[in-house]
Amino acid sequence: VQLQASGGGLVQAGGSLRLSCAASGRTLSDYVVAWFRQAAEKGREFVAGVSRRGGGTFYLDSVKGRFTISKDNAKNTVYLQMNGLKPEDTAVYFCAASSTVITSSYRNSDMYAYWGQGTLVTVSS
């Protein structure tokens, strides 16, 4: 599966952005899909994940209540709606897919074999 991430940009604190992760080659209903982010001089961090059929979602504690991940299997696309953005959300955001990851390992980036290119999110204070 090939993944294409988009939707990043510059936004003021408190603003919103919606990231998209469009897939080609395979249907996303066969994959768990997650968003990770990497800020400057920091490691890659799990942000949110969604189950194969889209019924289960998982979040980094610091984004709960602000970010929503969703999967549209008909459009073969996963979205990350980000509201109430904070400067500390500034990072390059990556989408990733895995056909083998289990619930207890969603947050482990090593479990994801397929990655899109990053999209930069910058939140100004």
Summary of the structure (lengths in Angstrom):
residues: 125
radius of gyration: 13.3
end to end distance: 37.0
largest distance: 39.7
contacts: 385
relative contact order: 0.31
helix: 12%
strand: 50%
